Amino acid sequence: MSYVLCLTSEKMHFYSTKRKSPNTDLKEAVLRGLPQDNGLYMPELIRSMPDGFFDSIDQLSFPEMSYQLAKHLLNGTIADEALKEIVYGAVNFDAPIVHLDKQYKVLELFHGPSLAFKDFGARFMARIMGHFAKTSGKTLYILVATSGDTGGAVASGFLGTPGIEVVILYPKGKVSLLQEKQLTTLGQNIQALEVEGTFDDCQRMVKSAFLDKKLRKKFNISSANSINLARLIPQAFYYINTFAQLKKAGRPLVFSVPSGNFGNITAGLIAHKMGLPVERFVAASNSNDVFTTYRDTGVFLPKTSVRTHSNAMDVGNPSNLQRIQDLYGNEVANIREDIIAHSFNDEQTLGAMKEVHQKYDYVMCPHTAVGYLGMKTYFEQNPESDAQGVILATAHPSKFLDIVEPTLKIKVDIPERLNCLRDRKKVATEVKPEYSELKAYLESL
């Protein structure tokens, strides 16, 4: 290998985006999840990869590349052998690229256990938390809010992990049938709370638990949402692996990212800071358009989320905006240089699914279709671009049968690891969208 991976002698530390909590090490950042000041943890330094890394990147396997990236970013916070075991255990399935045509590429991120892109983050997080939990001798409670796919990925990633109990909060009636079965049928150390509200209610309840000092004295709790930095780190890997797969074409990359809580695109921005050459990122949202409005006007106005066909993106107050703002010095003008934002409604989403199926004989889930619309708009507004447009396919279409099959008038094959959940009994506790209900549930455990 022609590059040399040089690390400084100082271990990486992490700071809060609000700058009102003390800097900390990786263990506390991961296990605590959320700083005391309600900010989000960020690495104090994101360094570019060494000279030559990207020149020879296509010679590396996906797991080896991921290990080199993690080792460089985390800079000695975990011993090399332990980190290698964590990364190789998490990144053990492919993220292939489907070439629709010369311009449009689809990065399929749904080949993991729960058929969603969040498997990368959840599996990495489960292993890194398990690594740290071994030394604590105390049960770790993982709280996670989900608008759809996060819960399934976390449930799969943490299932059976010794010393860890998982509590998943999801909005009643706002996830698909098979998504719900992924949250509510596994048993063991996975418990589900069915919240009579929205994803934003679920997320607010989880955040309130982290800020409750009395509760934290009683319970060792952490988060598996993208508010936890451990979720984002491995997601940066597949952006860089995409470059490795498309490197020979010698054309720039544009990524269109279906965006809800904005963790996925934040991971892409971290990869960009590490040296990944990217022409532009497209933040593709559904009717929950708060980021699009913020990017266009400079004013962030969170609002109650609305229900759409792309339910995993139904977020009205995206947490990771704090990280994006931090990466760009809290200047929206700087954000505009790297990120374009567009929003699309359900009618446009269904139209995109039909268009892609008719034109390319390819089946997209509603979220991926929003990403396609973002990329299509980018090329319409930049007809001179010679970029390779990479659309992130965030979930397998079989997770949304009630939308995909009647829209495309086809029968979708369901992978067995999902189909086997169909007839399992749902086990969930219904709660009102109040923090007091979550607190009472935890205290009853």
C-alpha positions as CSV (number, residue, x, y, z in Angstrom):
1,M,0.0,0.0,0.0
2,S,1.4,3.3,-1.0
3,Y,0.1,5.4,1.8
4,V,1.2,5.6,5.5
5,L,-1.4,5.9,8.2
6,C,0.2,8.3,10.8
7,L,-1.5,9.0,14.1
8,T,-0.7,11.7,16.6
9,S,0.1,10.7,20.1
10,E,-3.0,12.5,21.5
11,K,-6.2,10.4,21.8
12,M,-9.3,11.8,20.2
13,H,-11.7,13.7,22.5
14,F,-15.2,14.9,21.8
15,Y,-17.0,18.2,22.5
16,S,-20.6,19.3,22.6
17,T,-22.0,21.4,19.8
18,K,-23.3,23.8,22.4
19,R,-19.9,24.2,24.0
20,K,-21.3,24.2,27.5
21,S,-20.3,20.7,28.6
22,P,-16.7,19.5,29.2
23,N,-14.9,17.6,26.5
24,T,-14.9,13.9,27.0
25,D,-13.4,10.6,25.7
26,L,-15.1,8.2,23.3
27,K,-16.4,5.9,26.0
28,E,-18.4,8.6,27.8
29,A,-19.5,10.2,24.5
30,V,-20.9,6.8,23.3
31,L,-22.4,5.6,26.6
32,R,-23.7,8.9,27.6
33,G,-25.1,9.6,24.2
34,L,-26.1,13.2,24.9
35,P,-24.1,16.0,26.6
36,Q,-25.5,17.6,29.7
37,D,-26.1,20.9,27.8
38,N,-28.4,19.1,25.3
39,G,-25.9,19.6,22.4
40,L,-24.5,16.7,20.4
41,Y,-21.0,15.2,20.6
42,M,-18.5,15.8,17.8
43,P,-14.9,14.8,17.3
44,E,-12.6,17.6,18.2
45,L,-10.7,17.1,15.0
46,I,-11.7,15.5,11.7
47,R,-8.4,15.0,9.8
48,S,-8.0,14.2,6.1
49,M,-6.8,10.8,5.3
50,P,-3.1,10.5,4.6
51,D,-1.6,11.3,1.1
52,G,-2.2,8.3,-1.2
53,F,-5.1,6.8,0.6
54,F,-7.7,7.7,-2.0
55,D,-5.3,7.0,-4.8
56,S,-5.1,3.3,-3.9
57,I,-8.4,2.9,-2.2
58,D,-9.8,0.5,-4.8
59,Q,-7.2,-2.0,-3.6
60,L,-8.9,-2.3,-0.2
61,S,-11.8,-4.5,0.8
62,F,-14.8,-2.7,2.3
63,P,-14.0,-4.0,5.9
64,E,-10.3,-3.2,5.6
65,M,-11.1,0.3,4.3
66,S,-13.6,0.8,7.1
67,Y,-11.1,-0.2,9.7
68,Q,-8.5,2.2,8.3
69,L,-11.0,5.0,8.4
70,A,-12.2,4.2,11.9
71,K,-8.6,3.9,13.1
72,H,-7.7,7.3,11.6
73,L,-10.8,9.1,12.9
74,L,-10.8,7.7,16.4
75,N,-7.1,8.0,16.8
76,G,-6.1,5.5,19.5
77,T,-9.3,5.7,21.6
78,I,-9.7,1.9,21.2
79,A,-6.9,-0.6,20.8
80,D,-6.3,-1.6,17.2
81,E,-7.2,-5.3,17.6
82,A,-10.4,-4.5,19.4
83,L,-11.4,-1.9,16.9
84,K,-10.7,-4.2,14.0
85,E,-12.9,-6.9,15.5
86,I,-15.7,-4.3,16.0
87,V,-15.5,-3.0,12.5
88,Y,-15.1,-6.3,10.7
89,G,-18.1,-7.6,12.8
90,A,-20.3,-4.7,11.8
91,V,-19.2,-4.3,8.1
92,N,-19.7,-7.8,7.0
93,F,-22.2,-7.3,4.1
94,D,-21.9,-5.4,0.9
95,A,-23.2,-2.0,-0.3
96,P,-23.3,-2.6,-4.0
97,I,-24.0,0.1,-6.7
98,V,-26.6,-0.5,-9.4
99,H,-26.0,1.5,-12.6
100,L,-29.3,2.7,-13.9
101,D,-27.5,4.7,-16.7
102,K,-24.5,6.8,-17.2
103,Q,-25.7,9.5,-14.8
104,Y,-27.9,7.7,-12.2
105,K,-26.4,5.2,-9.8
106,V,-28.2,3.6,-6.8
107,L,-26.1,2.7,-3.7
108,E,-28.0,-0.2,-2.2
109,L,-27.6,0.1,1.6
110,F,-30.3,-2.5,2.5
111,H,-28.4,-5.8,2.3
112,G,-27.9,-6.1,6.1
113,P,-30.0,-8.0,8.6
114,S,-32.9,-5.5,8.9
115,L,-32.9,-4.5,5.2
116,A,-32.1,-0.8,6.0
117,F,-29.0,1.5,5.8
118,K,-29.1,1.8,9.5
119,D,-27.7,-1.7,10.0
120,F,-24.2,-0.2,9.5
121,G,-24.6,2.2,12.3
122,A,-26.6,-0.1,14.6
123,R,-24.2,-3.0,14.3
124,F,-21.1,-0.9,14.9
125,M,-22.7,0.8,17.8
126,A,-23.8,-2.5,19.4
127,R,-20.3,-3.8,19.2
128,I,-18.6,-0.6,20.5
129,M,-21.1,-0.3,23.4
130,G,-20.7,-4.0,24.2
131,H,-16.9,-3.4,24.3
132,F,-17.3,-0.5,26.8
133,A,-20.1,-2.2,28.8
134,K,-17.9,-5.2,29.6
135,T,-15.8,-3.0,32.0
136,S,-18.8,-1.3,33.7
137,G,-20.4,-4.3,35.4
138,K,-23.7,-2.5,35.2
139,T,-26.7,-3.0,32.9
140,L,-26.8,-0.5,30.1
141,Y,-30.2,0.7,28.9
142,I,-30.4,1.8,25.3
143,L,-33.2,4.2,24.5
144,V,-34.1,4.7,20.9
145,A,-36.8,6.7,19.1
146,T,-37.7,5.5,15.6
147,S,-39.8,6.7,12.7
148,G,-39.4,3.4,11.0
149,D,-36.1,1.8,10.2
150,T,-33.9,2.8,13.1
151,G,-35.7,0.6,15.5
152,G,-35.5,-2.5,13.4
153,A,-31.8,-2.0,12.8
154,V,-31.1,-1.4,16.5
155,A,-33.2,-4.3,17.6
156,S,-31.3,-6.6,15.2
157,G,-27.9,-5.1,16.1
158,F,-28.3,-5.4,19.9
159,L,-30.3,-8.6,20.1
160,G,-28.8,-10.8,22.7
161,T,-25.9,-8.5,23.6
162,P,-24.9,-9.3,27.2
163,G,-25.4,-6.5,29.7
164,I,-27.6,-4.3,27.4
165,E,-31.4,-3.8,27.5
166,V,-33.0,-1.9,24.6
167,V,-36.2,0.2,24.8
168,I,-37.6,1.3,21.4
169,L,-40.2,4.1,21.2
170,Y,-42.2,4.3,18.0
171,P,-45.3,6.3,16.9
172,K,-48.5,4.3,16.8
173,G,-49.9,3.7,13.4
174,K,-47.0,5.5,11.6
175,V,-44.7,2.6,10.7
176,S,-45.4,-0.1,8.2
177,L,-46.6,-3.5,9.3
178,L,-43.3,-5.3,8.7
179,Q,-41.3,-2.4,10.3
180,E,-43.4,-2.8,13.4
181,K,-42.9,-6.6,13.5
182,Q,-39.1,-5.9,13.4
183,L,-39.5,-3.8,16.6
184,T,-42.0,-5.9,18.5
185,T,-41.4,-9.6,17.9
186,L,-37.8,-10.3,18.8
187,G,-38.1,-10.5,22.6
188,Q,-35.0,-11.2,24.7
189,N,-33.5,-7.9,25.6
190,I,-35.6,-5.8,23.1
191,Q,-38.7,-4.0,24.4
192,A,-41.1,-1.7,22.5
193,L,-43.2,1.3,23.5
194,E,-46.0,2.2,21.2
195,V,-46.4,6.0,21.6
196,E,-49.7,7.7,20.8
197,G,-48.0,10.6,19.0
198,T,-45.3,11.4,16.4
199,F,-41.7,10.5,16.0
200,D,-40.8,14.0,17.3
201,D,-42.7,13.1,20.5
202,C,-40.7,9.9,20.8
203,Q,-37.4,11.8,20.3
204,R,-38.4,14.4,22.8
205,M,-39.1,11.8,25.4
206,V,-35.8,10.1,24.8
207,K,-33.9,13.4,25.1
208,S,-35.7,14.2,28.3
209,A,-34.5,11.0,29.8
210,F,-30.9,11.9,29.1
211,L,-31.3,15.3,30.7
212,D,-33.0,13.8,33.9
213,K,-30.2,13.7,36.4
214,K,-32.1,11.7,39.0
215,L,-32.9,9.0,36.4
216,R,-29.3,8.9,35.2
217,K,-28.2,8.3,38.7
218,K,-30.5,5.3,38.9
219,F,-30.0,3.9,35.4
220,N,-27.0,3.6,33.1
221,I,-28.7,4.9,29.9
222,S,-27.6,5.7,26.4
223,S,-29.1,6.4,23.0
224,A,-29.0,4.4,19.7
225,N,-30.5,7.3,17.6
226,S,-28.3,9.3,15.3
227,I,-27.9,11.8,18.2
228,N,-25.3,9.2,19.3
229,L,-22.0,9.7,17.4
230,A,-21.3,6.0,17.3
231,R,-24.2,5.7,14.8
232,L,-22.7,8.2,12.4
233,I,-19.1,7.0,12.3
234,P,-19.7,3.8,10.3
235,Q,-22.1,5.5,7.9
236,A,-19.2,7.6,6.6
237,F,-17.5,4.3,5.5
238,Y,-20.0,3.6,2.7
239,Y,-19.7,7.0,1.2
240,I,-16.0,6.4,0.8
241,N,-16.5,2.9,-0.4
242,T,-18.8,4.3,-3.1
243,F,-15.8,6.4,-4.3
244,A,-13.7,3.3,-4.4
245,Q,-16.3,1.5,-6.6
246,L,-16.7,4.4,-9.0
247,K,-13.1,5.7,-9.0
248,K,-12.1,4.2,-12.4
249,A,-14.7,6.3,-14.2
250,G,-12.8,9.5,-13.3
251,R,-15.9,11.6,-12.9
252,P,-17.0,13.6,-9.8
253,L,-19.7,12.4,-7.4
254,V,-23.0,13.9,-6.3
255,F,-24.8,12.1,-3.5
256,S,-28.6,12.5,-3.1
257,V,-29.5,11.5,0.5
258,P,-33.1,10.8,1.6
259,S,-33.1,12.9,4.7
260,G,-35.2,12.9,7.9
261,N,-33.2,13.4,11.1
262,F,-30.1,14.2,8.9
263,G,-27.8,11.7,10.4
264,N,-27.1,10.0,7.1
265,I,-26.0,13.2,5.3
266,T,-24.0,14.3,8.3
267,A,-22.0,11.1,8.0
268,G,-21.4,12.0,4.4
269,L,-20.2,15.4,5.4
270,I,-17.8,13.8,7.9
271,A,-16.5,11.6,5.0
272,H,-16.0,14.8,2.9
273,K,-14.0,16.4,5.7
274,M,-11.8,13.3,5.8
275,G,-10.9,14.0,2.1
276,L,-13.7,12.3,0.1
277,P,-14.0,14.3,-3.1
278,V,-17.7,15.2,-3.6
279,E,-19.1,17.8,-6.0
280,R,-22.3,18.3,-4.0
281,F,-24.7,16.7,-1.6
282,V,-28.4,16.9,-2.2
283,A,-30.6,16.7,0.9
284,A,-33.8,15.2,-0.4
285,S,-36.7,15.6,2.0
286,N,-40.4,14.7,1.9
287,S,-43.2,17.2,2.9
288,N,-41.3,17.7,6.2
289,D,-39.3,20.5,4.6
290,V,-37.8,22.3,7.6
291,F,-34.2,21.8,6.4
292,T,-35.0,22.9,2.8
293,T,-36.6,26.1,4.3
294,Y,-33.6,26.6,6.5
295,R,-31.1,26.2,3.7
296,D,-33.1,28.6,1.5
297,T,-33.9,31.3,4.0
298,G,-31.3,30.9,6.8
299,V,-34.2,30.6,9.3
300,F,-34.8,27.3,11.1
301,L,-38.4,26.8,12.1
302,P,-39.1,23.4,13.6
303,K,-42.7,22.2,13.3
304,T,-44.9,19.2,14.0
305,S,-44.0,16.4,11.5
306,V,-46.6,15.4,9.0
307,R,-47.3,11.8,7.9
308,T,-46.1,10.8,4.5
309,H,-45.4,7.6,2.5
310,S,-41.7,7.9,3.3
311,N,-42.4,7.6,7.0
312,A,-38.8,7.1,8.2
313,M,-38.2,10.7,7.1
314,D,-41.2,12.2,8.9
315,V,-39.2,14.5,11.2
316,G,-40.1,18.1,12.0
317,N,-37.2,18.9,14.2
318,P,-34.1,17.2,12.9
319,S,-31.5,16.7,15.7
320,N,-28.4,16.5,13.4
321,L,-28.9,20.0,12.1
322,Q,-26.8,21.0,15.1
323,R,-23.9,18.9,13.8
324,I,-24.3,20.3,10.2
325,Q,-24.3,23.8,11.6
326,D,-21.2,23.1,13.7
327,L,-19.3,21.6,10.7
328,Y,-19.9,24.8,8.8
329,G,-19.2,27.4,11.5
330,N,-23.0,28.1,12.0
331,E,-23.0,29.9,8.7
332,V,-25.8,28.9,6.3
333,A,-23.9,30.5,3.5
334,N,-21.1,27.9,4.0
335,I,-23.7,25.1,4.2
336,R,-25.1,26.2,0.8
337,E,-21.7,25.7,-0.8
338,D,-21.8,21.9,-0.2
339,I,-25.5,21.1,0.2
340,I,-28.5,21.6,-2.0
341,A,-31.9,20.9,-0.5
342,H,-35.2,20.0,-2.1
343,S,-38.5,18.7,-0.8
344,F,-41.2,16.5,-2.5
345,N,-44.7,15.5,-1.7
346,D,-46.3,12.1,-1.8
347,E,-47.8,12.5,-5.3
348,Q,-44.3,13.3,-6.6
349,T,-42.8,10.4,-4.7
350,L,-45.3,7.8,-6.2
351,G,-44.7,9.3,-9.6
352,A,-40.9,8.9,-9.2
353,M,-41.4,5.2,-8.2
354,K,-43.4,4.6,-11.4
355,E,-41.0,6.5,-13.6
356,V,-38.0,4.5,-12.3
357,H,-39.8,1.2,-12.7
358,Q,-40.9,2.0,-16.2
359,K,-37.7,3.5,-17.4
360,Y,-35.1,1.2,-15.6
361,D,-37.1,-1.8,-14.5
362,Y,-35.9,-1.0,-10.9
363,V,-38.0,-1.0,-7.8
364,M,-37.5,1.8,-5.2
365,C,-39.0,2.2,-1.8
366,P,-40.6,5.6,-1.2
367,H,-37.6,7.0,0.6
368,T,-35.2,6.1,-2.2
369,A,-37.7,7.6,-4.6
370,V,-37.4,10.9,-2.8
371,G,-33.6,10.6,-3.3
372,Y,-34.2,10.0,-7.0
373,L,-36.2,13.2,-7.2
374,G,-33.5,15.1,-5.5
375,M,-30.9,13.8,-8.0
376,K,-33.2,14.4,-11.0
377,T,-33.7,18.0,-9.9
378,Y,-30.0,18.5,-9.5
379,F,-29.3,17.4,-13.0
380,E,-32.1,19.5,-14.4
381,Q,-30.7,22.6,-12.7
382,N,-27.1,21.6,-13.6
383,P,-27.3,20.3,-17.2
384,E,-23.6,20.8,-17.7
385,S,-22.6,18.5,-14.9
386,D,-20.7,15.3,-15.8
387,A,-21.1,13.9,-12.3
388,Q,-22.1,10.4,-11.4
389,G,-25.3,10.9,-9.4
390,V,-25.4,8.4,-6.5
391,I,-28.8,7.9,-4.9
392,L,-28.8,6.3,-1.5
393,A,-31.2,3.5,-1.4
394,T,-32.0,3.4,2.3
395,A,-34.4,0.5,2.6
396,H,-35.6,-2.6,0.7
397,P,-38.9,-2.0,-1.0
398,S,-40.5,-5.1,0.7
399,K,-40.6,-3.1,3.9
400,F,-43.3,-0.9,2.3
401,L,-45.5,-3.4,0.5
402,D,-48.7,-1.4,1.1
403,I,-47.2,1.4,-0.9
404,V,-44.9,-0.3,-3.5
405,E,-47.2,-3.0,-4.7
406,P,-50.4,-1.0,-5.5
407,T,-48.3,1.8,-7.0
408,L,-46.2,-0.3,-9.3
409,K,-48.9,-3.1,-9.7
410,I,-46.3,-5.8,-9.0
411,K,-45.6,-8.4,-6.4
412,V,-42.5,-7.7,-4.4
413,D,-40.3,-10.6,-3.2
414,I,-39.9,-10.4,0.6
415,P,-36.5,-11.7,1.9
416,E,-36.9,-14.5,4.3
417,R,-35.3,-12.7,7.2
418,L,-38.2,-10.2,7.0
419,N,-41.0,-12.5,5.8
420,C,-40.5,-14.9,8.8
421,L,-41.7,-12.1,11.1
422,R,-45.1,-11.7,9.5
423,D,-47.0,-14.2,11.7
424,R,-45.1,-13.5,14.9
425,K,-47.1,-11.9,17.8
426,K,-46.6,-8.2,18.4
427,V,-45.5,-7.4,21.9
428,A,-45.6,-3.6,22.8
429,T,-46.7,-1.4,25.6
430,E,-48.9,1.6,24.7
431,V,-47.9,4.9,26.3
432,K,-49.0,8.5,25.9
433,P,-46.5,11.0,24.4
434,E,-45.3,12.3,27.8
435,Y,-41.9,11.9,29.3
436,S,-43.5,10.9,32.6
437,E,-44.8,7.7,31.0
438,L,-41.4,6.7,29.7
439,K,-39.9,7.4,33.1
440,A,-42.5,5.4,34.9
441,Y,-41.9,2.5,32.5
442,L,-38.2,2.5,33.1
443,E,-38.6,2.7,36.8
444,S,-40.9,-0.4,36.7
445,L,-38.2,-2.5,35.1
